[in-house]
Each structure stands twice: as C-alpha cells, then as structure tokens.
Amino acid sequence: MGVTSGIGHNGGPEMTGLSWRTHCWRAARARLVPTLPLEVVRLRVRRAAELGLEYKTYAGIRASTGHDLVAFLFSSNALRILRAGQALPSDRAVKLAAVSSAGLIGLALPPLQAAALAQAAPVLSQSHSAPHHLASFAEARHRLREVLGKTPPDTVLLIGDHGLEAEWCAAGRLAGYLPAERYFTP
C-alpha cells in the first residue's frame, strides 16, 4: 500500500515532475488557441509587424509573459557599433526606423560609451552603459533596473549578439532574448 494522503488531497498524481507540468501546459495551450477570436489574432499579427517581429516569436513572448512588448534593449554588438565614430549599418537603421510604438534602448559595451552610441544611432530613444559581460548576476540586475526605470522588465525584449548578453535576460527578468541575426534578418 502507498502512503496515505493528507486532508484535501484527491489522490491524483503528484505534479512535481517536468513531464507532468509539460503535459498540463500543452493541454492548457490547446484549449486556449481555438478560442482566440479572429480579431484578436489580427491585432496581434499587426502588432508583431509594428515591432518588426515574426508573429510566432511575438505570440510566444506574449503567451509566456502575459504582456505586450513596450521596449527593446539592443546591445551595441547587436547594432554593430563597436567603437566611437562608427555609424549604424544601413540595414539596422532601416529596421529600427520602421519600429513603431515601442522604446528603443541601446546598451553600450566597453570601450564604447553611451554618448557615442547615441550619436551613432540617433533612432534610439535612450542609450546607457551596459552591464559588464563578467558582472555578477546581482550587478547585472541592478544595472538593468537602472536602465529600465519604471518600465516593467517583462515588457522588454533584449536583442543581443553574444551568449553572455543572453544572461542579462534572466538577471533583469526581461521578456526574452532574441539573437541579433534573427531580428535583423529580413
């Protein structure tokens, strides 16, 4: 005989395993998708286009956070601006100019300074110094909170170009991380 369960336990399976949680998540998503009204899907497709994202990427971020994206964080590596005096490449300038109704925030990695990034990419609404690549988790979180101010972090998508930048996503509790090539490739 098994261990007896306490008051309130229905005798069902334990929900501690990854496979059980995965099953529950997939079942919930399967029930949700057919019930989305067509107009909601159309609005989300339009919003994904405004942000310059593929619909599948946008829908995944929206589903995981429960929020719309209000801003992007771009590392200077992702923007291909590595030193002062360098200009924003034309393909990236065109893509960023097309983004509507979202903040565009640049993160300047050393030796680049935030002012030089702002000068090289005037399409950015803000430019700040990035967390150091080898900063502790707590230091990166603190720096990203300073950069975002009152903007909820789970409404901000990080576009980066290095594996160490992807770690900022977890440190800052951001909506997600997208490699620069995936975002900027037509």
C-alpha angles and dihedrals in degrees: 000000000000129000113286115245126233130248112299095024112125095202092248125138122295110259097211100098124095093228092055093049090047091051091049092049093050092047092050092048091049090054092047102047099063091049098057107111114241092239091057090052090049091051091050093048089052092047091050089053091049089054094045093243132129110253093240091054093046093046091050093051092045092049094049097047102028089224139096119246114257101172146016127220112210122192114220086241090059090050090049092236107132104158141018115283094030117125127226107261112252096241090056093043091054093048093049094045089057094056111103132190097011132096118247112210124183125210112203115211119206134301085030115081124217092245091055090050091051090051093048094046110032090169088075114097091211139009126201140166111271125233110269112265091239096040118130119259091255093049092050091048091050093049093048091049089053090050095048097043108181095350109115106246095222089065093059125085120205118220110195143160105211135060092236090057089057088065089064087070093066094038093052095036089235125174092254150304126261123186113241093237091056092049099042099039109099 
